Amino acid sequence: MAQPHYRTPFKKALLQFITEPDPFLAMLKWVMTEMMRIEAEAKVGATKGKHASERTTYFSGVRVRRVDTRMGTIYLLVPKLRKGGYVPFFISERRRSEQALIAVVQEAFINGVSTRKIERLAKAMGIENISASQVSEFNKDLDAQVADFRTRPLAEEYPFLWIDALYQKVRVEGRVISVAVMIACGVNQAGIREILAVEPMFDESEDSWRSFFRKLKSRGMKRTALCVSDAHVGIQAAVRKEWLGASWQRCKVHFMRNILAKVSHREKGRFAAHLKQIWLEPDKKGARRAAAALIEDYEKRFPDAIRCLEEGLEDSLSFYDFPEVDKKRISSTNGQERLNMEIRRRSRVVGVFPSLESYVRLTICYLVEYSEDWGSERSYIREDKILGSLDRLHELTAQAPN
């Protein structure tokens, strides 16, 4: 029986791929070339060398375009057009975070940070023969997106604000130092979470946090009702001075860890069960009663833990002032911690970043994608619940001194 005619070209192509040093890479190059041909012909309106009334422009040679893939490096002959230009869709649609990671690896090599770990990462991603001009061209579009994200206008009101900082080793002027990167997330009036700001700082002080909040204000934000963070004294002071009328919520999870660190290992489990009950009560009065009972039971056995509880209790109960909102959503920075964990997972493969700009670029490019995912999800806090919080926000703002 004669073989179907469509199998013959496919067989020939397969035989050609098999003879290549890397058959899968050759196959990928062939697929890319065919996709470019089909896409370019559709844009021109005719195949190359064919006369057609639908033609909108003409082919004008080719240009060599290097593409780094995870299977290896491919050099493509991209068609050039006389009018309109042409960029293959599979090149322009590469994910921002992957672009940023490749840029970090490239920049690391150029700046002399050629560690074995970076070399393995580069080889795994198919990157080789890196040049400074390629890095400059590659980063140009990413830097524009990063700048747009950092300077975009904000809404006037974000009822709830989560703030935190994470640290990363970065090479600055030939020295490896630890840099603080401050991140703020908020819930807008529709109940959707947004990543509001990402700013690098060389210290985590009251002044740096006040500067961070002032940048939010310069982009249009005017009010917030509740700021949630850990117990960093700089954050507390900055919130009091920059967000007049706002409450500060001490993350209950961090607070519990601080208290439990002062309890013996043998008693930690039983003490923790009683401690958690404080923040499971339906209202603030119930929480205070549960705390008083715990203090009475353990005051003599663990005085340091009880002293820590007494000093920070009220700040850990601020979320009860917003009874219409799910307590789990606004009583801790767990969501922020998960975000930080994802950032660290991405940055851990790099180790020491070659520059502050490369770290900010990678972090923000990843967070842009994260923020876009949030925008397509269900509301973090229901919109009708947000309305009650906004009423509370306006009430707090009216009570604040001018």
C-alpha positions in Angstrom: 0.0 0.0 0.0 1.3 3.4 -1.0 2.2 5.7 1.9 0.1 8.9 2.2 1.9 11.8 0.5 1.9 14.0 3.6 4.1 11.5 5.4 7.0 11.8 3.0 8.1 15.4 3.8 7.6 14.7 7.5 9.8 11.6 7.2 12.5 13.6 5.4 12.4 16.2 8.1 12.8 13.6 10.8 15.7 12.0 9.1 17.3 15.4 8.8 16.8 16.1 12.6 18.2 12.7 13.5 21.5 13.5 11.8 21.9 16.7 13.8 24.1 16.8 16.9 21.1 17.9 19.0 17.9 16.6 17.2 15.4 18.3 19.6 17.2 21.7 19.3 17.1 21.3 15.5 13.5 20.4 15.5 12.7 23.5 17.7 14.6 25.7 15.2 12.6 24.3 12.3 9.3 24.9 14.1 10.3 28.5 14.8 11.3 29.1 11.3 8.1 27.7 9.9 6.0 29.8 12.4 8.0 32.9 11.3 7.3 32.2 7.6 3.6 31.7 8.1 3.3 34.8 10.3 5.4 37.0 8.0 3.5 35.9 4.9 0.2 36.7 6.7 1.5 40.2 7.5 2.7 40.8 3.9 -0.4 39.3 2.3 1.4 37.1 0.0 4.2 34.4 -0.2 7.7 35.5 -1.1 8.1 36.2 -4.8 4.4 35.8 -5.6 2.4 38.6 -7.2 -0.9 39.3 -5.4 -3.3 42.1 -5.2 -3.7 41.6 -1.4 0.0 42.3 -0.8 0.6 45.2 1.7 4.4 45.2 1.7 7.5 43.3 0.5 10.1 41.0 1.9 13.5 42.7 2.2 16.0 40.1 3.2 16.6 38.7 6.7 18.4 39.6 9.9 20.1 37.2 12.3 18.3 37.0 15.7 19.8 35.0 18.6 17.3 33.3 20.8 18.3 31.7 24.1 16.0 28.8 25.1 16.2 26.3 27.8 17.2 23.7 25.2 20.1 25.8 23.9 20.9 28.8 21.8 19.3 29.2 18.3 20.2 31.6 15.6 17.2 32.5 13.5 16.9 34.2 10.1 14.1 36.6 10.9 12.4 38.0 7.7 12.7 41.8 7.2 9.8 43.8 5.7 10.1 47.1 3.8 7.2 48.6 5.9 5.9 47.9 9.3 8.7 45.8 10.6 8.3 42.3 12.0 9.1 40.6 15.3 8.1 36.9 15.9 5.4 36.5 18.5 7.3 33.9 20.4 10.1 36.3 21.0 8.0 39.3 22.1 5.8 37.2 24.4 8.5 35.8 26.6 7.6 36.2 30.3 9.0 39.2 32.1 10.4 37.2 35.1 12.3 34.8 32.8 13.7 37.8 30.9 14.8 39.4 34.2 16.5 36.2 35.4 18.4 35.8 32.1 19.4 39.5 32.4 20.7 38.9 35.9 22.9 36.0 34.7 24.2 38.0 31.8 25.0 41.0 34.0 26.7 38.7 36.6 29.1 37.5 33.9 29.9 40.9 32.6 30.6 42.3 36.1 33.0 39.4 36.8 30.7 37.4 39.2 31.5 34.2 37.3 30.8 31.7 40.2 30.2 28.1 39.5 26.6 28.4 40.5 26.0 31.2 38.0 27.7 29.2 35.3 25.6 26.2 35.9 22.4 28.4 35.8 23.5 30.0 32.6 24.2 26.7 30.9 20.9 25.2 32.1 19.1 28.1 30.4 21.2 27.8 27.2 23.0 31.1 27.5 26.5 31.5 26.1 28.9 34.1 24.7 27.4 37.0 26.6 28.2 40.6 25.5 27.6 43.9 27.2 25.6 45.2 24.2 23.3 42.3 24.5 22.7 43.0 28.1 22.0 46.7 27.4 19.5 45.9 24.7 17.9 43.1 26.7 17.4 45.2 29.8 16.0 48.3 28.1 12.5 47.1 27.8 12.5 45.5 31.3 13.7 48.7 32.9 10.9 50.7 31.2 8.3 48.3 32.6 9.9 48.5 36.0 9.9 52.3 36.0 6.2 52.3 34.9 5.3 50.0 37.7 7.1 52.0 40.4 5.7 55.3 39.3 2.1 54.4 38.3 -0.7 56.4 40.0 -2.4 55.0 43.1 -5.9 55.3 44.3 -6.6 57.8 47.1 -7.9 55.1 49.6 -6.5 51.7 50.5 -8.4 50.6 53.6 -5.8 47.9 54.5 -2.1 48.1 54.0 0.5 45.3 54.6 4.1 46.3 54.8 7.3 44.4 55.2 11.0 44.3 54.2 13.2 41.5 53.0 17.0 41.4 52.7 19.3 40.4 49.9 23.1 40.3 49.3 24.0 42.7 46.6 27.4 43.8 45.2 27.8 47.6 45.5 31.0 49.3 44.5 32.9 46.1 44.7 31.6 45.1 48.2 28.9 42.6 49.0 26.3 44.2 51.4 22.8 43.4 52.7 20.1 45.6 51.2 16.6 46.1 52.5 13.8 45.9 49.9 10.6 47.4 51.3 7.3 46.1 49.9 3.7 47.4 50.4 0.6 45.6 49.5 -2.9 47.0 49.8 -6.6 46.2 49.2 -8.4 48.7 46.9 -12.0 49.8 47.1 -13.1 46.8 45.0 -11.5 44.4 47.5 -8.7 43.4 45.1 -5.1 43.1 46.4 -2.5 45.2 44.8 1.3 45.4 45.1 1.7 49.2 45.7 5.4 49.7 46.0 8.8 48.0 46.0 11.7 50.2 47.1 15.3 49.4 48.0 16.9 51.0 51.1 20.3 50.6 52.7 18.8 50.6 56.2 15.4 49.8 57.8 14.9 52.9 60.0 12.1 55.3 60.8 13.4 57.8 58.3 13.6 55.2 55.5 10.0 54.0 56.2 8.7 57.6 56.3 10.4 58.2 52.9 8.8 55.0 51.6 5.3 56.2 52.8 5.9 59.6 51.3 6.5 58.1 47.9 3.1 56.4 48.2 1.5 59.7 48.9 3.3 61.4 46.0 1.7 58.8 43.7 -1.8 59.7 44.9 -2.5 57.6 48.0 -4.0 59.7 50.8 -5.6 57.4 53.4 -5.5 54.0 55.0 -7.4 52.6 58.0 -5.1 49.8 59.1 -1.4 49.1 58.6 -0.3 45.5 59.3 3.3 44.7 59.9 5.8 43.1 62.4 6.9 45.0 65.5 9.7 47.0 63.9 10.0 50.2 65.8 10.8 52.2 62.6 7.5 51.0 61.0 5.5 51.9 64.1 6.9 55.4 64.3 6.5 56.0 60.6 2.9 54.9 60.6 2.0 57.2 63.5 3.5 60.2 61.8 2.6 59.6 58.1 -0.8 58.0 58.3 -2.7 60.2 60.9 -5.9 58.5 62.1 -4.8 55.0 61.0 -4.5 52.0 63.3 -1.4 49.8 63.5 -1.9 46.0 63.7 0.9 44.0 65.0 1.1 40.7 63.1 -0.4 38.1 65.5 1.8 35.4 64.1 5.0 37.3 64.7 3.8 38.3 68.1 3.1 34.7 69.1 6.5 33.6 68.0 8.1 36.4 70.1 6.1 35.2 73.2 6.7 31.5 72.6 10.5 32.1 72.4 10.4 32.9 76.1 8.6 29.6 77.1 10.3 26.4 77.8 10.2 23.7 75.1 8.4 21.3 77.4 5.5 23.6 78.0 5.4 25.3 74.6 2.7 23.2 73.1 0.2 23.7 75.9 1.0 27.4 76.3 0.6 27.9 72.5 -2.9 26.3 72.5 -4.0 28.8 75.2 -2.3 31.7 73.5 -3.9 31.1 70.1 -7.3 31.3 71.7 -6.9 35.0 72.4 -7.2 35.9 68.7 -10.0 33.3 68.0 -12.4 35.2 70.2 -15.4 36.8 68.4 -14.6 40.3 69.7 -12.0 42.4 71.5 -13.6 42.0 75.0 -13.5 38.3 74.6 -9.8 38.5 73.5 -8.9 40.5 76.6 -10.7 38.1 78.9 -8.8 35.2 77.3 -5.5 37.1 77.7 -6.3 37.8 81.3 -6.9 34.2 82.0 -3.6 33.2 80.4 -1.7 35.8 82.3 -3.2 34.6 85.6 -2.3 31.0 84.9 1.3 31.5 83.7 2.5 34.8 85.3 4.7 33.2 87.8 6.0 30.4 85.6 6.9 32.4 82.5 7.2 36.1 83.6 9.2 37.1 80.5 6.6 35.7 78.2 3.7 37.3 80.1 5.5 40.6 80.1 5.9 40.4 76.3 2.2 39.6 76.0 1.1 42.5 78.2 3.2 45.0 76.4 2.0 44.1 72.9 -1.5 42.8 73.4 -3.5 46.0 72.5 -1.6 46.5 69.2 -2.3 42.9 68.2 -6.1 43.4 68.7 -6.5 46.4 66.3 -8.2 44.2 63.6 -11.2 43.7 65.9 -12.1 47.4 65.1 -13.2 46.1 61.7 -15.7 43.4 62.6 -17.2 43.2 59.1 -13.9 41.8 57.6 -12.7 38.2 58.0 -10.2 38.3 60.9 -7.8 36.0 59.2 -7.3 38.5 56.3 -6.2 41.4 58.4 -4.7 40.1 61.6 -1.4 38.9 60.3 1.2 39.4 57.5 0.9 35.8 56.3 0.0 36.8 52.8 3.1 39.1 52.7 5.3 36.3 54.0 4.2 34.0 51.2 5.0 36.7 48.7 8.4 37.2 50.3 9.0 33.4 50.2 8.3 33.3 46.5 10.7 36.2 45.9 13.4 34.4 47.9 12.8 31.3 45.9 13.5 33.2 42.7 16.5 35.1 44.1 18.1 32.1 45.8 19.3 30.7 42.5 21.4 33.8 41.9 23.0 34.1 45.4 24.8 37.5 45.3 23.3 39.9 42.8 25.8 41.8 40.6 24.0 45.1 41.2 21.1 46.7 43.1 19.4 47.4 39.7 19.5 43.7 38.8 17.8 42.7 42.1 15.1 45.4 41.8 14.5 44.4 38.2 14.1 40.7 39.0 11.9 41.4 42.1 9.6 43.8 40.4 9.2 41.9 37.2 8.1 38.9 39.2 5.7 41.0 41.3 4.2 42.5 38.2 3.1 39.0 37.2 1.9 38.3 40.7 -0.1 41.5 40.8 -1.7 40.7 37.4 -2.7 37.3 38.8 -4.4 39.0 41.8 -6.3 41.2 39.5 -7.9 38.3 37.7 -8.8 36.4 40.9 -11.8 36.8 43.2 -11.8 39.6 45.7 -9.5 39.2 48.6 -12.1 41.0 50.7 -15.7 41.2 49.5 -16.6 44.6 48.1 -19.6 45.0 50.4 -17.3 44.4 53.4 -14.9 47.0 52.0 -17.7 49.7 52.0 -18.0 49.3 55.8 -14.3 49.6 56.2 -14.3 52.8 54.0 -16.9 54.3 56.3 -14.6 53.5 59.2 -11.6 55.0 57.3 -13.5 58.3 56.7 -14.5 58.4 60.4 -10.9 57.9 61.5 -9.7 60.5 59.1 -12.2 63.1 60.3 -11.1 62.5 63.9 -7.4 62.9 63.1 -5.9 66.3 63.8 -5.0 68.6 60.9 
